[in-house]
Amino acid sequence: MRSTTVTLPESSKVATHSSRTTVLVRTIDDYIQLTKPRLVAMILITTAAGYYLGTNGALNWIGFLNTLIGSGLTAAGVLGLNQYLERDIDALMQRTQQRPLPAGRLQPMHALLFCAVLTGCGMLYLTVFVNPLSGFTISVIVVSYLFGYTPLKRKTSLCTLVGAVPGALPPVVGWVAAQGTLTASAWVLFAILFLWQLPHSLAIAYIYREDYAKASLRLLPVIHPDGKSTRHQIVVNCIALFGIGLLPTIFNISGGFYFLAAILIGGMFLISGLYLQITQTVKAARYVLYASLLYLPLIFITMALDKI
């Protein structure tokens, strides 16, 4: 009996190769999406600012880069692990349904292993190549974010306060990476970012409160749908941030130029909060969100430029 060998046309081979390449590119893109690169970039800006502000004398570029590498790996891993833990919630909300896990483009176990490796490597990298205190500080971020903030979102509106703690620690990581010790100035940076987190997060919750309600998340705008308490908290924290934002000059972290800039930048943020309080619209809540996204890089870049 004669065997017959079937040879695919060259065009079919090219098409098959092209299809495999497309699938590979899409899979890589999904893993990148899982790590939320834009949020990682924002975290690294505050970490870099903390390192630079905590540096006495010439900048240690090797230490600086090692800090960013370790922090970036950890941040990417933790943000992915959060999506793994909340994949059931994300599937219920329109704004998150197309993320890689709820959309079914990535297998949960693959995502878990990938993000766990990133997180572990990041913490170990900081501990070994920078200093143990920076590794410990970033481990506090990991634990409080994944085992504090994430589960509390299903139980209480206090989750926003708890979540503000890991969100405020990146500049502290940078500071202790540079100095090897924790000082009052590092806590000033923490306070600024802590207070920033609250109106930023509440504005997002205000905008998407119907989506969050579908997922039964216990955020403030869901518990109080009229939005009154949310608007009040946004204004109160914007006022507090306006005052705390001036402390870097008092603590000799930055100079007079920063002080004036902080008044303008903090005033812009506060005005957006007051506008929401007056108009009570989703459009105004978006202005608060946009103002918060401008505030953070502007305040830390100005602080670094006017470092004493």
C-alpha positions as CSV (number, residue, x, y, z in Angstrom):
1,M,0.0,0.0,0.0
2,R,1.5,3.3,-1.0
3,S,1.6,6.2,1.5
4,T,0.5,9.6,0.4
5,T,2.2,12.7,1.7
6,V,0.1,15.8,1.7
7,T,2.0,19.0,1.3
8,L,0.4,22.2,2.3
9,P,0.6,25.1,-0.2
10,E,3.1,27.7,0.7
11,S,0.3,30.3,1.2
12,S,-1.3,28.0,3.9
13,K,1.9,27.7,5.8
14,V,2.3,31.5,5.8
15,A,-1.3,32.0,6.9
16,T,-0.8,29.4,9.8
17,H,2.4,31.1,10.9
18,S,0.7,34.5,10.7
19,S,-2.2,33.2,12.8
20,R,0.1,31.8,15.5
21,T,2.0,35.1,15.6
22,T,-1.3,37.0,16.0
23,V,-2.4,34.8,18.9
24,L,1.0,35.2,20.6
25,V,0.9,39.0,20.3
26,R,-2.6,39.1,21.7
27,T,-1.7,36.9,24.6
28,I,1.4,39.0,25.4
29,D,-0.8,42.1,25.3
30,D,-3.3,40.5,27.7
31,Y,-0.6,39.8,30.2
32,I,0.6,43.4,29.9
33,Q,-3.0,44.6,30.4
34,L,-3.2,42.4,33.5
35,T,-0.3,44.4,35.1
36,K,-2.1,47.8,34.5
37,P,1.0,49.5,33.0
38,R,-0.4,53.1,33.3
39,L,-1.0,52.6,37.0
40,V,2.4,51.1,37.4
41,A,3.9,54.1,35.7
42,M,2.1,56.4,38.2
43,I,3.4,54.3,41.1
44,L,6.9,54.5,39.8
45,I,6.7,58.3,39.5
46,T,6.0,58.6,43.2
47,T,8.6,56.0,44.1
48,A,11.2,57.8,42.0
49,A,10.3,61.1,43.6
50,G,10.6,59.5,47.1
51,Y,14.0,58.2,46.2
52,Y,15.3,61.4,44.8
53,L,13.9,63.5,47.7
54,G,15.4,61.1,50.2
55,T,18.9,61.2,48.6
56,N,21.6,63.2,50.4
57,G,24.3,64.3,48.0
58,A,24.7,62.8,44.5
59,L,22.1,60.4,43.3
60,N,23.0,56.7,43.4
61,W,21.9,55.8,39.9
62,I,22.4,52.0,40.4
63,G,20.3,52.1,43.6
64,F,17.7,54.3,41.9
65,L,17.3,51.9,39.0
66,N,17.2,48.8,41.3
67,T,14.5,50.5,43.3
68,L,12.4,51.1,40.2
69,I,12.9,47.6,38.9
70,G,11.9,46.0,42.2
71,S,9.0,48.4,42.8
72,G,7.8,48.0,39.2
73,L,7.8,44.2,39.3
74,T,6.0,44.2,42.6
75,A,3.4,46.7,41.6
76,A,2.7,44.9,38.3
77,G,2.3,41.6,40.1
78,V,0.0,42.9,42.9
79,L,-2.3,44.7,40.4
80,G,-2.6,41.5,38.5
81,L,-3.2,39.4,41.6
82,N,-6.0,41.9,42.5
83,Q,-7.6,41.2,39.2
84,Y,-7.3,37.5,39.8
85,L,-9.1,37.8,43.2
86,E,-11.8,40.1,41.7
87,R,-12.4,38.3,38.4
88,D,-15.9,37.4,39.5
89,I,-16.7,41.0,40.3
90,D,-15.1,42.3,37.1
91,A,-17.4,40.0,35.1
92,L,-20.4,41.8,36.5
93,M,-19.3,45.3,35.7
94,Q,-19.5,46.8,32.3
95,R,-16.3,48.8,32.7
96,T,-14.2,45.7,33.6
97,Q,-15.9,42.9,31.6
98,Q,-13.3,43.1,28.8
99,R,-10.4,42.6,31.1
100,P,-8.3,39.5,30.2
101,L,-9.6,37.3,33.0
102,P,-13.4,38.0,33.0
103,A,-13.3,37.9,29.2
104,G,-11.8,34.5,29.3
105,R,-8.7,35.4,27.3
106,L,-6.3,34.2,30.1
107,Q,-6.6,31.2,32.3
108,P,-6.9,32.1,36.0
109,M,-4.2,29.7,37.1
110,H,-1.8,31.0,34.5
111,A,-2.5,34.6,35.6
112,L,-2.1,33.7,39.2
113,L,1.3,32.1,38.7
114,F,2.6,34.9,36.5
115,C,1.6,37.6,38.9
116,A,2.7,35.7,42.0
117,V,6.2,35.3,40.4
118,L,6.3,39.0,39.5
119,T,5.3,40.0,43.1
120,G,7.7,37.6,44.8
121,C,10.6,38.6,42.5
122,G,10.0,42.3,43.1
123,M,10.0,42.0,46.9
124,L,13.1,39.8,46.8
125,Y,14.9,42.1,44.4
126,L,14.3,45.1,46.6
127,T,15.4,43.2,49.7
128,V,18.6,41.9,48.1
129,F,19.7,44.6,45.7
130,V,18.5,47.7,47.6
131,N,18.0,47.2,51.4
132,P,15.8,45.1,53.7
133,L,13.7,48.0,54.8
134,S,12.5,48.8,51.3
135,G,11.7,45.1,50.8
136,F,9.7,45.1,54.1
137,T,7.8,48.4,53.2
138,I,6.8,47.0,49.8
139,S,5.6,43.8,51.5
140,V,3.3,45.9,53.6
141,I,1.8,47.2,50.4
142,V,1.3,43.7,49.1
143,V,-0.4,42.4,52.3
144,S,-2.6,45.4,53.0
145,Y,-3.7,45.7,49.4
146,L,-4.5,42.0,48.7
147,F,-5.7,40.9,52.2
148,G,-7.1,44.2,53.5
149,Y,-8.5,46.5,50.8
150,T,-9.5,43.8,48.2
151,P,-11.8,41.7,50.5
152,L,-13.1,44.8,52.4
153,K,-14.6,46.2,49.2
154,R,-17.3,43.5,49.5
155,K,-18.0,44.4,53.2
156,T,-17.6,48.0,54.1
157,S,-17.1,51.5,52.8
158,L,-14.1,51.8,55.1
159,C,-12.2,49.9,52.4
160,T,-11.4,53.2,50.8
161,L,-9.4,54.3,53.9
162,V,-7.7,50.9,54.1
163,G,-6.9,51.0,50.4
164,A,-5.3,54.4,50.8
165,V,-2.6,53.0,53.0
166,P,-0.9,50.7,50.3
167,G,-1.6,53.4,47.7
168,A,0.3,56.0,49.8
169,L,3.4,53.9,50.5
170,P,5.3,54.0,47.1
171,P,7.2,57.3,47.9
172,V,8.0,55.8,51.3
173,V,9.6,52.8,49.5
174,G,11.7,55.2,47.5
175,W,12.7,57.2,50.6
176,V,13.8,54.2,52.6
177,A,15.5,52.8,49.6
178,A,17.6,55.9,49.4
179,Q,18.2,56.5,53.1
180,G,17.9,53.1,54.6
181,T,15.8,54.6,57.4
182,L,12.3,56.0,58.0
183,T,12.0,59.7,58.9
184,A,9.3,62.2,59.5
185,S,9.8,63.6,56.0
186,A,8.8,60.2,54.6
187,W,5.6,60.3,56.5
188,V,4.8,63.7,55.0
189,L,5.0,62.1,51.5
190,F,2.8,59.3,52.8
191,A,0.2,61.8,54.1
192,I,0.0,63.7,50.8
193,L,-0.6,60.5,48.8
194,F,-2.9,59.1,51.4
195,L,-5.2,62.1,51.3
196,W,-5.0,62.2,47.5
197,Q,-6.2,58.7,47.3
198,L,-9.5,59.4,48.9
199,P,-11.1,62.0,46.6
200,H,-9.5,60.2,43.6
201,S,-11.1,56.8,44.6
202,L,-14.4,58.4,45.6
203,A,-14.7,60.2,42.3
204,I,-14.3,57.0,40.4
205,A,-16.8,55.3,42.7
206,Y,-19.2,58.2,42.2
207,I,-19.0,58.0,38.4
208,Y,-19.4,54.2,38.3
209,R,-21.6,53.7,41.3
210,E,-24.3,51.8,39.3
211,D,-21.6,49.4,38.1
212,Y,-20.3,48.9,41.6
213,A,-23.8,48.3,42.8
214,K,-24.3,45.5,40.3
215,A,-21.2,43.8,41.8
216,S,-22.5,44.4,45.4
217,L,-19.4,46.3,46.4
218,R,-19.9,48.3,49.6
219,L,-18.4,51.6,48.4
220,L,-19.7,54.9,49.8
221,P,-21.7,56.0,46.7
222,V,-23.4,52.5,46.7
223,I,-24.4,52.6,50.3
224,H,-25.6,56.2,50.0
225,P,-26.9,56.5,46.4
226,D,-27.8,60.1,46.7
227,G,-24.1,60.9,46.8
228,K,-24.3,63.5,49.6
229,S,-21.8,61.7,51.9
230,T,-19.4,61.0,49.0
231,R,-19.4,64.7,47.9
232,H,-18.8,65.8,51.5
233,Q,-15.9,63.4,51.9
234,I,-14.3,64.5,48.6
235,V,-14.4,68.2,49.7
236,V,-13.2,67.5,53.2
237,N,-10.2,65.5,52.0
238,C,-9.4,68.1,49.3
239,I,-9.2,70.7,52.0
240,A,-7.0,68.5,54.1
241,L,-4.8,67.8,51.2
242,F,-4.5,71.5,50.4
243,G,-3.0,72.0,53.8
244,I,-0.9,68.9,54.1
245,G,0.5,69.6,50.6
246,L,2.3,72.6,52.0
247,L,4.3,70.6,54.6
248,P,7.2,69.7,52.3
249,T,8.4,73.3,52.5
250,I,8.0,73.3,56.3
251,F,9.9,70.1,56.6
252,N,12.7,71.4,54.3
253,I,12.0,68.8,51.7
254,S,11.3,71.5,49.0
255,G,11.6,75.3,48.8
256,G,9.5,78.3,48.3
257,F,8.7,77.7,44.6
258,Y,7.1,74.4,45.5
259,F,5.1,76.1,48.2
260,L,3.5,78.5,45.7
261,A,3.0,75.7,43.2
262,A,1.3,73.5,45.8
263,I,-1.1,76.4,46.6
264,L,-2.1,76.5,42.9
265,I,-2.2,72.8,42.3
266,G,-4.0,72.1,45.5
267,G,-6.4,74.9,44.9
268,M,-7.2,73.5,41.5
269,F,-8.0,70.1,43.0
270,L,-10.1,71.8,45.8
271,I,-12.1,73.8,43.3
272,S,-13.0,70.7,41.3
273,G,-14.3,69.1,44.6
274,L,-16.4,72.3,45.4
275,Y,-17.8,72.3,41.9
276,L,-19.0,68.7,42.4
277,Q,-20.5,69.7,45.7
278,I,-22.4,72.5,44.0
279,T,-23.5,70.8,40.8
280,Q,-23.9,67.2,42.0
281,T,-23.3,65.8,38.5
282,V,-21.3,62.9,37.1
283,K,-19.6,65.3,34.8
284,A,-18.3,67.3,37.8
285,A,-17.1,64.0,39.3
286,R,-15.1,63.4,36.1
287,Y,-13.5,66.8,36.6
288,V,-12.5,65.7,40.1
289,L,-10.9,62.6,38.6
290,Y,-9.1,64.6,35.9
291,A,-7.9,67.1,38.5
292,S,-6.6,64.2,40.7
293,L,-4.7,62.7,37.8
294,L,-3.0,66.1,37.1
295,Y,-2.3,66.8,40.8
296,L,-0.2,63.7,41.6
297,P,2.5,64.0,38.9
298,L,2.5,67.8,39.1
299,I,3.0,68.0,42.9
300,F,5.8,65.3,43.0
301,I,7.6,66.6,40.0
302,T,7.5,70.2,41.4
303,M,8.7,68.9,44.8
304,A,11.6,67.1,43.1
305,L,12.5,70.2,41.0
306,D,12.6,72.4,44.0
307,K,14.4,70.0,46.3
308,I,16.4,71.6,49.1
